[in-house]
Amino acid sequence: MLGSKNDFFYQDEKTLKSKRRDVKTLLKIKGFNPKLIELVLCAYDYFSKNPHLFDGETIVKDLDDLPNLSIAGLVHDFEYVVYKVWKNPVKKIKADWEYAQLHEQLGKGYFIPYLRAICLIIITPLYYLIKPFN
């Protein structure tokens, strides 16, 4: 996305498999519903195969759930890259707000996650100047 970089998925396959189990365990411990766990694991598997497409949380410091991995950032990137939510302003705003909600559910508080979401929403018009529809 906008120049951010995260090298979490540039690890060997064995390590990625182990950390995938850690992600699943963390989400189960936190009481996430199976549908959301499936989405997170789908995103994880996608970026395991396409590490060059994952950049973590753009511009701001990642709010990590595991070392060097933000689960909310993972899902947010997945929605942008795979579902291309950025092409539809309504879907983009929804994904940006869900990003904050997921951070909140993961225990990152209220202020910082929602401030980030509001900033993402405010810059929506600028996003289309930087990244034209393709």
Long-range contacts (C-beta under 8 A, 24 or more apart in sequence): 1-55, 1-58, 1-77, 1-80, 1-131, 2-58, 2-59, 2-130, 2-131, 3-58, 3-59, 4-55, 4-56, 4-57, 4-58, 4-59, 5-55, 5-56, 6-54, 6-55, 6-56, 6-62, 6-68, 6-69, 6-73, 7-51, 7-68, 8-51, 8-54, 8-56, 8-68, 8-69, 9-47, 9-48, 9-50, 9-51, 9-54, 10-51, 16-48, 19-66, 19-69, 20-44, 20-45, 20-48, 22-66, 23-65, 23-66, 23-69, 23-71, 26-65, 26-66, 26-71, 27-71, 30-105, 30-106, 30-107, 32-105, 39-75, 39-78, 40-71, 40-74, 40-75, 42-78, 43-74, 43-75, 43-77, 43-78, 43-82, 44-74, 46-78, 46-81, 46-82, 47-74, 47-77, 47-78, 53-77, 53-81, 57-116, 60-116, 63-103, 63-106, 63-108, 63-112, 63-113, 65-106, 70-103, 71-102, 71-106, 72-99, 72-100, 72-102, 72-103, 72-106, 72-108, 72-113, 73-99, 75-99, 75-102, 76-102, 86-127, 86-131, 87-133, 89-124, 89-128, 92-124, 92-127, 93-121, 93-124, 96-120, 96-121, 96-124, 97-121
